Amino acid sequence: MIIITSTIQTPPEYFAPAIEQARKHVAASRLEEGCLSHQYFVDPEHEHTIVFLERWRDQAAIDHHFGEPTSRELVENFQAWCPGSLELEFHHVESSHQLSV
């Protein structure tokens, strides 16, 4: 499994369109083959900041994902609205265990 975390901080005037773009992107991504989960959150500690949390089956699913029109549109818009503020991290997980409390 591969986990992707990403953060984008927008100027105030682009925050509402960025949230709408995030909503559309996440909804489309959840339908893709190999997507285990895909979420976005508004960072409560940093104004106008959106955090994405994605879990993918494998690299092939991620490669397909980044070729999808909604992914390209999201990246293009975020680059135009917030140059230099999109951070992506890829975390490769060999195994995972859930803890019930």
N, C-alpha and C positions, 0 to 999 in steps of 0.2 A: 504494500500500500504506500502511496505517496500523499503526503499532506502538503498543501500549499497555503501559506499565510501571506496576505498582502495588505498593505495599508496605503491609503491615499488621503492626503489633506488638500481640500479644495479652498479656493477663495470663497468668501461668503456668497457672492453672486452666483456661483456655480454649484452650491451645495444641493439645492432642490433638484436641478436636473441630474446631478450625479447620483442622488438617491433613487430617482426614477430609473436611471440607466442601470444601477446596481440591481434593482428589483427585477427588471426585465432579463438581465443577464443571468441572475441566479435561477429564475424560473425556467429559462431555456436550458441551462446547464444541467439541472436536475433530471432532465429527460434524456440526457446523453448516455450512451453505452459506456459503462466503466465509471460513472459518477456514483460514488458511495454516499456523499453528502456535499452540500454546497450552501453556505450561509453568508450573510453579511450583517454587520452590526455597526451602530453609531458609537464611536468611542466616547464614553462619558467624561473622560479626563482631558481630551484635546478637541477643541472646537473644530467643526467642519471636517471631521476625520471619519473615514469609513474603513472598517476592517473586514476582510474576507477570510473565511475559513473553508477550505475545500479538502475533500478526501477522494482520491482516485485509485482505481484498481491497479493501474500500471502506467508506464511511460507512454505506451501506445494510445491509451485513452487520453492522456494529457496532450499528446501531439495532435490528436484529432480535435480536441477541445479548443486549442489555440488556433486552429484553422477554421473554426466555425465563424459565420458572419457576426453573431452577437459578441463573440470574444474580440474579434478585430475591431468592431464598432466601439466597444467599451474602451479598449486600449487607445484607439485613435482619439476618442473624445477626452479621455483623462489626460493624455499627453498634450492636447490642445488647451484644455482648461487649467491644468496644473503641471506645467513642465518640470520635470526632475523630481516630482514628489511621490511617484509610484514605486513602492518597494515590494519585491516578491522574494519569498524564501521557500525553498523546496526541502522537505524533510522526508527522508526515506525510512520507512518503518518496516523492520523485519517481522515483527509479530506484535500483537496488541492483546491486552487482557483488560476486561472490564471488571471493576470493583463495585459490588453492590453494598451500599451502607444502609 
